[in-house]
Every structure is written in C-alpha cells, then in structure tokens.
C-alpha cells in the first residue's frame, strides 16, 4: 500500500493541490483589509490552505505571520508578545497593537501585516470560559479597524469558530467574510 501524499499529520504535505478559486478571493480580501474566517472539520485542509495563502502574500511590503496555536502565556498580553516575536520585532516595553504596527514599519520596513490564526477552537479551550478568545479576537478587530488596509487577519478552525462568533460575541469573527 502506498503512502497518502496528501496526508500531512502536523507536517507539510509532500504534494499540495493548487486551489486558486479558493485562494485568490481570500488573498484579494486580505489585501483590502478584510477579515476572513475558514471553517471546516479536522483534516479538511485548513492549515494547508493557510500555508498556500501565506506563500502567495509574501512580499517586501507585507509580512505574513502564521500562528498555529495559542501562545504559552494565555493572556492578551501573551498573544501580543507572541505576535511581536513571530514578526521578529524588538518590542517596546509596553506591547500594544499600535506599537506592534509602528515597530513593524520602523524596524522591518513592513507596511502591511497579515495574521493567519489556525486552530481557533483551542483559544476557547485554554481557559474554559472563552475569555481569552473573546478578548484577543476583539483586540484584533480593533487593530484591523484602526489600521485599515494595513492589517488583516484570517481565522481558521472547526465549529468552535461559530461558538466564538455567536456565543462569545467576537466582533472579528461575526463580521469576518466566510470562506468555508
């Protein structure tokens, strides 16, 4: 029996199916500063799709950051530090979303940041109440509104995305365009 080349099991697949009909509209939305949510069951290719989006968006003016899971420090401050670290920033003493945007431009020459967040369901599970998910995603929505055309985000997960959007009341997730 031959190995399934599409199965990735927490590693990059050996063969990736090109999906331009799905990727192109997402990339266009992100370039306009629109948030996008991807909803699908486990193993349906959300992570691989995020990698494809990441590869298509990378350029000198744009930094794409893939966040595969919640940070070890499960607070909003911890999420901000994790984002600054993934961007390769030497962060200021007080890390705020605006400070991250300013530092990215000054230190890296990056005008636009696109954040790809995978396994959104895990943000609900880290504290059992969903408080981190609601606070963090609402903070990202505020950042997106403040830095129109300079900050975009993709949220990917299973049905927990709907829980965060509807039950916990995340503005980011309830307003994000859906591509599931």
C-alpha positions as CSV (number, residue, x, y, z in Angstrom):
1,X,0.0,0.0,0.0
2,X,1.4,3.4,-1.0
3,X,1.6,6.3,1.5
4,X,-1.1,9.0,1.1
5,X,0.9,12.0,-0.2
6,X,-1.9,14.4,0.8
7,X,-1.9,13.4,4.5
8,X,0.3,15.8,6.5
9,X,-0.2,14.9,10.2
10,X,1.3,18.0,11.6
11,X,4.0,18.2,8.9
12,X,4.0,19.7,5.5
13,X,2.4,17.5,2.8
14,X,4.6,16.1,0.1
15,X,2.1,17.2,-2.5
16,X,-0.2,20.3,-2.3
17,X,-3.2,20.7,-4.5
18,X,-3.4,24.2,-6.0
19,X,-6.7,25.9,-5.1
20,X,-6.7,29.2,-6.9
21,X,-10.5,29.5,-7.0
22,X,-10.5,29.5,-3.2
23,X,-7.2,31.2,-2.5
24,X,-7.5,34.2,-4.9
25,X,-10.6,35.7,-3.4
26,X,-9.2,35.3,0.1
27,X,-5.9,37.0,-0.9
28,X,-7.9,39.8,-2.5
29,X,-9.9,40.3,0.6
30,X,-6.8,40.4,2.8
31,X,-5.1,43.0,0.6
32,X,-8.2,45.2,1.2
33,X,-8.0,44.8,5.0
34,X,-11.0,42.4,5.3
35,X,-11.0,39.7,7.9
36,X,-11.7,36.2,6.7
37,X,-12.8,33.1,8.6
38,X,-12.3,29.5,7.4
39,X,-14.5,26.8,8.9
40,X,-14.0,23.1,8.3
41,X,-13.7,19.8,10.1
42,X,-10.4,18.3,11.2
43,X,-8.2,17.1,8.3
44,X,-10.1,19.1,5.6
45,X,-7.0,21.2,4.7
46,X,-7.4,24.5,6.5
47,X,-3.8,24.5,7.7
48,X,-2.5,23.7,4.2
49,X,-4.8,26.4,2.8
50,X,-3.2,28.9,5.3
51,X,0.3,27.9,4.1
52,X,-0.8,28.5,0.5
53,X,-2.2,31.9,1.4
54,X,1.0,32.7,3.3
55,X,3.2,31.9,0.3
56,X,1.0,33.9,-2.1
57,X,1.0,37.1,0.1
58,X,4.7,37.3,1.0
59,X,6.4,40.4,-0.5
60,X,8.7,43.1,0.6
61,X,5.9,45.4,1.8
62,X,3.9,42.7,3.6
63,X,4.7,40.4,6.5
64,X,2.5,37.3,6.8
65,X,2.5,35.6,10.2
66,X,1.1,32.2,10.8
67,X,0.1,31.5,14.3
68,X,-0.6,27.7,14.6
69,X,-1.9,27.6,18.1
70,X,-2.4,29.8,21.2
71,X,0.8,31.0,22.9
72,X,2.1,29.5,26.2
73,X,1.1,32.7,28.0
74,X,-2.6,32.6,27.5
75,X,-3.4,36.3,28.1
76,X,-3.9,39.1,25.6
77,X,-0.5,40.4,26.6
78,X,0.9,37.0,25.9
79,X,-0.8,36.9,22.5
80,X,0.6,40.3,21.6
81,X,4.1,39.2,22.7
82,X,3.8,36.1,20.6
83,X,2.8,38.1,17.6
84,X,5.7,40.5,18.1
85,X,8.1,37.6,18.4
86,X,6.8,35.9,15.3
87,X,7.2,39.1,13.4
88,X,10.8,39.3,14.6
89,X,10.4,42.6,16.4
90,X,12.4,44.0,19.2
91,X,9.2,45.0,21.0
92,X,8.8,48.1,23.2
93,X,8.5,47.7,26.9
94,X,4.7,48.0,26.7
95,X,3.4,46.0,23.8
96,X,0.2,47.3,22.3
97,X,-1.3,46.5,18.9
98,X,-0.4,50.0,17.7
99,X,3.2,49.7,19.0
100,X,3.5,46.4,17.0
101,X,2.3,48.1,13.8
102,X,4.7,51.1,14.3
103,X,7.6,48.8,15.2
104,X,7.0,46.6,12.1
105,X,7.2,49.7,9.9
106,X,10.3,51.2,11.7
107,X,12.3,48.0,12.3
108,X,11.3,45.9,9.3
109,X,10.1,48.4,6.7
110,X,6.9,46.5,6.6
111,X,3.7,48.4,5.7
112,X,1.1,45.6,6.0
113,X,0.8,42.7,8.4
114,X,-1.5,39.8,7.7
115,X,-2.0,37.3,10.6
116,X,-3.2,33.8,9.9
117,X,-4.5,32.1,13.0
118,X,-5.1,28.4,12.9
119,X,-6.8,26.1,15.5
120,X,-9.0,28.9,16.7
121,X,-11.0,26.4,18.7
122,X,-8.1,26.0,21.1
123,X,-8.4,29.6,22.2
124,X,-11.7,28.8,23.7
125,X,-10.3,25.7,25.5
126,X,-7.3,27.3,27.1
127,X,-9.3,28.9,30.0
128,X,-12.6,27.0,29.7
129,X,-14.6,30.2,29.6
130,X,-13.6,31.6,26.2
131,X,-12.5,34.9,27.8
132,X,-9.1,34.8,26.0
133,X,-10.7,34.1,22.7
134,X,-13.2,37.0,23.0
135,X,-10.6,39.5,24.3
136,X,-7.9,38.6,21.8
137,X,-10.1,38.4,18.7
138,X,-11.9,41.7,19.7
139,X,-8.5,43.3,20.1
140,X,-7.5,42.1,16.6
141,X,-10.8,43.5,15.2
142,X,-10.0,46.9,16.8
143,X,-6.5,46.8,15.3
144,X,-8.0,45.9,11.9
145,X,-10.3,48.9,12.0
146,X,-7.6,51.3,13.2
147,X,-5.1,50.2,10.5
148,X,-7.4,49.8,7.5
149,X,-5.5,48.3,4.5
150,X,-2.5,47.7,6.7
151,X,-3.7,44.9,8.9
152,X,-5.7,41.8,8.0
153,X,-6.5,38.5,9.7
154,X,-7.6,35.0,8.7
155,X,-9.2,32.9,11.4
156,X,-9.3,29.1,10.8
157,X,-10.9,26.4,12.8
158,X,-13.8,24.0,13.2
159,X,-17.2,24.6,14.7
160,X,-15.6,26.4,17.6
161,X,-15.2,29.4,15.3
162,X,-19.0,29.6,15.3
163,X,-19.0,29.4,19.1
164,X,-16.6,32.3,19.4
165,X,-18.5,34.3,16.9
166,X,-22.0,33.8,18.2
167,X,-21.9,32.7,21.8
168,X,-18.8,34.6,23.0
169,X,-19.6,37.6,20.8
170,X,-16.3,38.2,19.0
171,X,-16.8,41.2,16.7
172,X,-13.9,40.0,14.4
173,X,-15.5,36.6,13.9
174,X,-19.0,37.7,13.5
175,X,-18.1,40.3,10.8
176,X,-15.4,38.3,9.0
177,X,-16.2,37.1,5.5
178,X,-16.7,33.4,5.5
179,X,-14.9,31.1,3.1
180,X,-15.6,27.6,4.3
